[in-house]
Amino acid sequence: MSAKGSTPPYTHSLVALATLSGLFDLLDPTRRALLDMLGPLNVESRYPGDRQRILASLTPERCEGLISQTEELRQWIHSRLSNL
């Protein structure tokens, strides 16, 4: 957002932030799905509601996969933003 000269909006939606940054249209379906998957986890960690349901879905294997996919996405985003 700073590259566009504006302040980022107050939102927890990773999809909205990706859209506003111009990156969403560049994401392949797998990366879009990851943003969809990470969004509720972020909100739930900040605003506990149905915490037990979320925790039950986070097996060690799933957490490792999410961390790996998120790191790959972070590197991809960084490379795109570096080219702006």
Backbone as a printed PyTorch tensor [residue, N CA C, xyz], in Angstrom:
tensor([[[  0.8130,  -1.1750,   0.0000],
         [  0.0000,   0.0000,   0.0000],
         [  0.8650,   1.2500,   0.0000]],

        [[  2.0100,   1.2040,   0.6730],
         [  2.8440,   2.4020,   0.7010],
         [  3.3470,   2.7500,  -0.6900]],

        [[  3.5120,   1.7500,  -1.5540],
         [  3.9320,   2.0190,  -2.9220],
         [  2.8590,   2.7900,  -3.6710]],

        [[  1.6100,   2.6500,  -3.2400],
         [  0.5080,   3.3690,  -3.8670],
         [  0.2360,   4.6940,  -3.1700]],

        [[  0.9900,   4.9940,  -2.1210],
         [  0.8480,   6.2530,  -1.4290],
         [ -0.3640,   6.3520,  -0.5360]],

        [[ -0.8720,   5.2290,  -0.0520],
         [ -2.0360,   5.2690,   0.8200],
         [ -1.7900,   4.4090,   2.0550]],

        [[ -2.5940,   4.6490,   3.0560],
         [ -2.5130,   3.8850,   4.2910],
         [ -3.3350,   2.6130,   4.1350]],

        [[ -2.8050,   1.4800,   4.5620],
         [ -3.5760,   0.2330,   4.4620],
         [ -4.8720,   0.3320,   5.2540]],

        [[ -5.9230,  -0.2990,   4.7700],
         [ -7.1930,  -0.2610,   5.4960],
         [ -7.1440,  -1.1430,   6.7370]],

        [[ -8.0330,  -0.8600,   7.6690],
         [ -8.1520,  -1.6950,   8.8560],
         [ -9.0100,  -2.8890,   8.4820]],

        [[ -8.3590,  -4.0250,   8.2510],
         [ -9.0740,  -5.2390,   7.8800],
         [ -8.2460,  -6.4480,   8.2550]],

        [[ -8.9300,  -7.5520,   8.4880],
         [ -8.2570,  -8.8250,   8.7320],
         [ -8.3000,  -9.7010,   7.4850]],

        [[ -8.9290,  -9.2080,   6.4420],
         [ -9.1130, -10.0100,   5.2370],
         [ -7.8500,  -9.9940,   4.3730]],

        [[ -7.1910, -11.1380,   4.3200],
         [ -5.9980, -11.2370,   3.4790],
         [ -6.3510, -11.1100,   2.0090]],

        [[ -7.5200, -11.6060,   1.6270],
         [ -7.9850, -11.4840,   0.2370],
         [ -8.1920, -10.0080,  -0.1070]],

        [[ -8.8070,  -9.2480,   0.7970],
         [ -9.0260,  -7.8160,   0.5470],
         [ -7.6950,  -7.0780,   0.4180]],

        [[ -6.7530,  -7.3870,   1.2910],
         [ -5.4450,  -6.7300,   1.2200],
         [ -4.7140,  -7.0870,  -0.0740]],

        [[ -4.8010,  -8.3550,  -0.4730],
         [ -4.1630,  -8.7730,  -1.7280],
         [ -4.8150,  -8.0740,  -2.9130]],

        [[ -6.1210,  -7.9110,  -2.8570],
         [ -6.8430,  -7.2350,  -3.9370],
         [ -6.4350,  -5.7720,  -4.0040]],

        [[ -6.4320,  -5.0900,  -2.8760],
         [ -6.0700,  -3.6720,  -2.8420],
         [ -4.6270,  -3.4260,  -3.2630]],

        [[ -3.7640,  -4.4000,  -2.9980],
         [ -2.3510,  -4.2450,  -3.3640],
         [ -2.0920,  -4.5420,  -4.8320]],

        [[ -3.0910,  -5.1200,  -5.5100],
         [ -2.9140,  -5.4860,  -6.9040],
         [ -2.3180,  -6.8680,  -7.1010]],

        [[ -2.1150,  -7.5900,  -6.0030],
         [ -1.5020,  -8.9170,  -6.0980],
         [ -2.5050, -10.0400,  -6.3050]],

        [[ -3.7600,  -9.8230,  -5.9210],
         [ -4.7240, -10.9210,  -5.9620],
         [ -4.8610, -11.5070,  -7.3640]],

        [[ -4.9300, -10.6590,  -8.3740],
         [ -5.0940, -11.1510,  -9.7420],
         [ -3.8780, -11.9340, -10.2300]],

        [[ -2.7400, -11.7530,  -9.5640],
         [ -1.5250, -12.4790,  -9.9410],
         [ -1.4070, -13.8340,  -9.2470]],

        [[ -2.2300, -14.0550,  -8.2390],
         [ -2.1700, -15.3070,  -7.4770],
         [ -2.7780, -16.4580,  -8.2700]],

        [[ -2.1070, -17.6050,  -8.2120],
         [ -2.6940, -18.7990,  -8.8120],
         [ -3.7560, -19.3500,  -7.8520]],

        [[ -4.5810, -20.2830,  -8.3040],
         [ -5.6550, -20.8050,  -7.4470],
         [ -5.1670, -21.3890,  -6.1210]],

        [[ -4.0000, -21.9890,  -6.1080],
         [ -3.4750, -22.5670,  -4.8620],
         [ -3.1610, -21.4770,  -3.8530]],

        [[ -2.5620, -20.3930,  -4.3070],
         [ -2.2360, -19.2850,  -3.3990],
         [ -3.5010, -18.5730,  -2.9300]],

        [[ -4.4790, -18.4480,  -3.8060],
         [ -5.7540, -17.8470,  -3.4000],
         [ -6.4180, -18.7020,  -2.3200]],

        [[ -6.3790, -20.0060,  -2.4880],
         [ -6.9680, -20.9130,  -1.5050],
         [ -6.2460, -20.7900,  -0.1650]],

        [[ -4.9310, -20.6060,  -0.2050],
         [ -4.1720, -20.4540,   1.0350],
         [ -4.6160, -19.1850,   1.7700]],

        [[ -4.7900, -18.0850,   1.0510],
         [ -5.2760, -16.8640,   1.7010],
         [ -6.6380, -17.0980,   2.3380]],

        [[ -7.5120, -17.8050,   1.6240],
         [ -8.8310, -18.1230,   2.1720],
         [ -8.7270, -18.9660,   3.4380]],

        [[ -7.7700, -19.8710,   3.4610],
         [ -7.6000, -20.7640,   4.6020],
         [ -6.9800, -20.0250,   5.8000]],

        [[ -6.0200, -19.1450,   5.5370],
         [ -5.3280, -18.4460,   6.6180],
         [ -6.1900, -17.3660,   7.2720]],

        [[ -7.0560, -16.7500,   6.5120],
         [ -7.8660, -15.6520,   7.0320],
         [ -8.6080, -15.9860,   8.3080]],

        [[ -9.4270, -17.0260,   8.3150],
         [-10.1610, -17.3610,   9.5430],
         [ -9.2470, -17.7380,  10.7100]],

        [[ -8.1010, -18.3250,  10.4280],
         [ -7.1790, -18.6740,  11.5140],
         [ -6.6490, -17.4140,  12.1750]],

        [[ -6.3590, -16.3930,  11.3900],
         [ -5.8660, -15.1310,  11.9200],
         [ -6.9250, -14.4570,  12.7850]],

        [[ -8.1260, -14.3680,  12.2900],
         [ -9.2000, -13.7300,  13.0410],
         [ -9.4840, -14.5000,  14.3190]],

        [[ -9.5140, -15.8140,  14.2230],
         [ -9.8060, -16.6340,  15.3980],
         [ -8.7290, -16.4660,  16.4640]],

        [[ -7.4780, -16.3140,  16.0540],
         [ -6.4230, -16.1570,  17.0500],
         [ -6.5230, -14.8070,  17.7490]],

        [[ -7.0630, -13.8040,  17.0610],
         [ -7.2110, -12.4830,  17.6570],
         [ -8.5070, -12.3490,  18.4430]],

        [[ -9.5500, -13.0100,  17.9730],
         [-10.8750, -12.8910,  18.5870],
         [-11.4150, -14.2860,  18.8780]],

        [[-11.0060, -14.8820,  19.9820],
         [-11.4050, -16.2500,  20.2800],
         [-12.9240, -16.4160,  20.3450]],

        [[-13.4020, -17.3440,  19.5900],
         [-14.8240, -17.6620,  19.5910],
         [-14.9540, -19.1540,  19.7460]],

        [[-14.8270, -19.8380,  18.6380],
         [-14.9170, -21.2930,  18.6290],
         [-13.5060, -21.8720,  18.5680]],

        [[-12.7060, -21.5040,  19.5580],
         [-11.2860, -21.8610,  19.5750],
         [-11.0450, -23.3710,  19.5270]],

        [[-11.8650, -24.1510,  20.2210],
         [-11.6580, -25.5970,  20.2640],
         [-11.8040, -26.2300,  18.8770]],

        [[-12.7590, -25.7460,  18.0850],
         [-12.9410, -26.2640,  16.7250],
         [-11.7040, -25.9810,  15.8680]],

        [[-11.1820, -24.7760,  15.9890],
         [ -9.9870, -24.4020,  15.2290],
         [ -8.7990, -25.2410,  15.6920]],

        [[ -8.6090, -25.3300,  16.9970],
         [ -7.4740, -26.0900,  17.5240],
         [ -7.5290, -27.5580,  17.1190]],

        [[ -8.7110, -28.1240,  17.0910],
         [ -8.8510, -29.5290,  16.7110],
         [ -8.4510, -29.7690,  15.2590]],

        [[ -8.6030, -28.7610,  14.4240],
         [ -8.2510, -28.9210,  13.0070],
         [ -6.7640, -28.7240,  12.7500]],

        [[ -6.0430, -28.2080,  13.7370],
         [ -4.6240, -27.8830,  13.5350],
         [ -3.7210, -28.9860,  14.0650]],

        [[ -3.6340, -30.0560,  13.3030],
         [ -2.7160, -31.1320,  13.6530],
         [ -1.2880, -30.6490,  13.4010]],

        [[ -0.3000, -31.2990,  13.9930],
         [  1.0870, -30.9100,  13.7120],
         [  1.4050, -30.9330,  12.2060]],

        [[  0.8920, -31.9230,  11.5110],
         [  1.1540, -32.0240,  10.0710],
         [  0.5250, -30.8590,   9.3110]],

        [[ -0.7110, -30.5180,   9.6760],
         [ -1.3790, -29.4040,   8.9970],
         [ -0.6460, -28.1000,   9.2940]],

        [[ -0.2220, -27.9140,  10.5250],
         [  0.5160, -26.6980,  10.8850],
         [  1.8220, -26.5990,  10.0980]],

        [[  2.5410, -27.6970,   9.9900],
         [  3.7870, -27.6890,   9.2190],
         [  3.5210, -27.3290,   7.7610]],

        [[  2.4510, -27.8820,   7.1890],
         [  2.0970, -27.5710,   5.8090],
         [  1.7230, -26.1080,   5.6360]],

        [[  0.9330, -25.5800,   6.5680],
         [  0.5390, -24.1740,   6.4940],
         [  1.7410, -23.2450,   6.6290]],

        [[  2.6500, -23.5810,   7.5180],
         [  3.8550, -22.7660,   7.6950],
         [  4.6960, -22.7830,   6.4190]],

        [[  4.8630, -23.9460,   5.8400],
         [  5.6440, -24.0710,   4.6110],
         [  5.0030, -23.2970,   3.4590]],

        [[  3.6940, -23.4540,   3.2910],
         [  2.9870, -22.7520,   2.2180],
         [  3.0050, -21.2440,   2.4510]],

        [[  2.8710, -20.8340,   3.6970],
         [  2.8720, -19.4110,   4.0120],
         [  4.2450, -18.7980,   3.7440]],

        [[  5.3000, -19.5050,   4.0570],
         [  6.6490, -19.0040,   3.7740],
         [  6.8640, -18.8620,   2.2750]],

        [[  6.4080, -19.8360,   1.5020],
         [  6.5300, -19.7490,   0.0440],
         [  5.7400, -18.5550,  -0.4760]],

        [[  4.5390, -18.3370,   0.0490],
         [  3.7130, -17.2000,  -0.3600],
         [  4.3790, -15.8900,   0.0350]],

        [[  4.9430, -15.8310,   1.2240],
         [  5.6440, -14.6260,   1.6740],
         [  6.7830, -14.2710,   0.7280]],

        [[  7.5520, -15.2700,   0.3270],
         [  8.6620, -15.0350,  -0.6030],
         [  8.1480, -14.5620,  -1.9580]],

        [[  7.0450, -15.1350,  -2.4170],
         [  6.4520, -14.7460,  -3.6860],
         [  5.9820, -13.2960,  -3.6290]],

        [[  5.2860, -12.9350,  -2.5430],
         [  4.8110, -11.5580,  -2.3760],
         [  5.9930, -10.5990,  -2.3220]],

        [[  6.9990, -10.9460,  -1.5620],
         [  8.1900, -10.0910,  -1.4470],
         [  8.8180,  -9.8590,  -2.8160]],

        [[  8.9240, -10.9030,  -3.6090],
         [  9.5360, -10.7480,  -4.9390],
         [  8.6990,  -9.8440,  -5.8340]],

        [[  7.3670,  -9.9240,  -5.7280],
         [  6.4850,  -9.0680,  -6.5370],
         [  6.5660,  -7.6160,  -6.0710]],

        [[  6.5720,  -7.4080,  -4.7720],
         [  6.6250,  -6.0460,  -4.2460],
         [  7.9770,  -5.3920,  -4.5010]],

        [[  9.0210,  -6.1900,  -4.5480],
         [ 10.3550,  -5.6620,  -4.8200],
         [ 10.4540,  -5.1160,  -6.2450]],

        [[  9.6030,  -5.6100,  -7.1290],
         [  9.6350,  -5.1840,  -8.5310],
         [  8.7770,  -3.9460,  -8.7880]],

        [[  8.0850,  -3.4400,  -7.7760],
         [  7.2230,  -2.2650,  -7.9760],
         [  8.0280,  -0.9870,  -8.0060]]])
